[in-house]
Amino acid sequence: MLYSRAKVRLATRPSSLIPKTEAWTGVAFTVLVGAGALAIGSTLNQIVSLTVGGPTFSGIGGLAGSLFAMGLVVLATAFLIYRLDLRTGTVKRRVAFLEVGWKNE
């Protein structure tokens, strides 16, 4: 009797493979976290450089560039989270700009 129950449980055990969409979501989050860490590090480096060496055009330009990169990462993360919520149907307030190219599956 125990053997038959164990056999049924083993047969219905879920596969250990990760679905393709979850794998791409994981890759996207990993890339965004890496890019965010790089942008934060670059911003801090530019701030320290400006503090120690004084304001220069290249230092201010580098700071502006790193802040711009950080803003892009924040927007990309918000876009990804919105699209994931849109897929699950948990979006309470819809934003038409973020739904460009969205196919309701």
C-alpha positions as CSV (number, residue, x, y, z in Angstrom):
1,M,0.0,0.0,0.0
2,L,2.8,2.4,0.8
3,Y,4.6,1.5,-2.4
4,S,1.6,2.3,-4.5
5,R,1.1,5.7,-2.8
6,A,4.8,6.6,-3.3
7,K,4.6,5.5,-6.9
8,V,1.7,7.8,-7.6
9,R,3.4,10.8,-5.8
10,L,6.6,10.2,-7.8
11,A,4.6,10.0,-11.1
12,T,2.8,13.3,-10.4
13,R,5.9,15.2,-9.2
14,P,6.4,18.4,-11.1
15,S,9.2,18.8,-13.5
16,S,12.3,20.5,-12.3
17,L,12.7,22.4,-15.6
18,I,12.0,26.2,-15.4
19,P,9.4,27.4,-17.9
20,K,10.9,29.6,-20.7
21,T,9.0,32.8,-19.6
22,E,10.3,32.5,-16.0
23,A,13.8,31.9,-17.2
24,W,13.7,35.1,-19.3
25,T,12.2,37.0,-16.4
26,G,15.0,35.9,-14.2
27,V,17.6,36.9,-16.8
28,A,15.9,40.3,-17.2
29,F,15.9,41.0,-13.5
30,T,19.5,39.8,-13.2
31,V,20.6,42.2,-16.0
32,L,18.6,45.1,-14.5
33,V,20.1,44.5,-11.0
34,G,23.6,44.3,-12.5
35,A,23.1,47.5,-14.6
36,G,21.6,49.2,-11.5
37,A,24.6,48.3,-9.4
38,L,26.9,49.6,-12.1
39,A,25.0,52.8,-12.4
40,I,25.0,53.4,-8.6
41,G,28.7,52.6,-8.4
42,S,29.4,55.0,-11.3
43,T,27.3,57.7,-9.7
44,L,29.1,57.4,-6.4
45,N,32.5,57.3,-8.1
46,Q,31.6,60.6,-10.0
47,I,30.4,62.2,-6.8
48,V,33.7,61.3,-5.0
49,S,35.7,62.5,-8.0
50,L,33.9,65.8,-8.0
51,T,34.3,66.2,-4.3
52,V,38.0,65.4,-4.2
53,G,39.2,66.9,-7.5
54,G,36.8,69.8,-7.8
55,P,34.1,70.4,-10.4
56,T,35.2,69.9,-14.0
57,F,33.2,69.6,-17.2
58,S,34.2,66.0,-17.6
59,G,33.2,65.2,-14.0
60,I,29.9,66.9,-14.3
61,G,29.2,65.2,-17.6
62,G,30.1,61.8,-16.1
63,L,27.8,62.4,-13.2
64,A,25.0,63.4,-15.6
65,G,25.6,60.3,-17.6
66,S,25.6,58.0,-14.7
67,L,22.4,59.6,-13.3
68,F,20.8,59.2,-16.7
69,A,21.8,55.5,-16.7
70,M,20.4,55.0,-13.3
71,G,17.1,56.6,-14.4
72,L,17.0,54.3,-17.4
73,V,17.4,51.3,-15.1
74,V,14.6,52.5,-12.9
75,L,12.3,53.0,-15.8
76,A,13.2,49.6,-17.3
77,T,12.5,47.9,-14.0
78,A,9.2,49.7,-13.7
79,F,8.3,48.6,-17.2
80,L,9.2,45.0,-16.6
81,I,7.2,44.9,-13.3
82,Y,4.2,46.5,-15.0
83,R,4.4,44.0,-17.9
84,L,4.6,41.1,-15.5
85,D,1.6,42.4,-13.5
86,L,-0.2,42.9,-16.8
87,R,0.3,39.3,-17.7
88,T,-1.0,38.1,-14.4
89,G,-4.0,40.5,-14.5
90,T,-3.1,42.3,-11.2
91,V,-2.8,45.8,-12.7
92,K,-5.3,48.2,-11.0
93,R,-4.5,51.3,-13.0
94,R,-3.6,50.8,-16.6
95,V,-1.0,53.0,-18.4
96,A,-1.4,53.0,-22.1
97,F,2.2,54.1,-22.8
98,L,3.5,51.0,-21.1
99,E,1.2,48.7,-23.1
100,V,2.6,49.6,-26.5
101,G,3.0,46.3,-28.4
102,W,1.2,44.3,-25.7
103,K,-0.6,41.2,-27.0
104,N,-3.4,40.1,-24.7
105,E,-2.7,36.3,-24.6
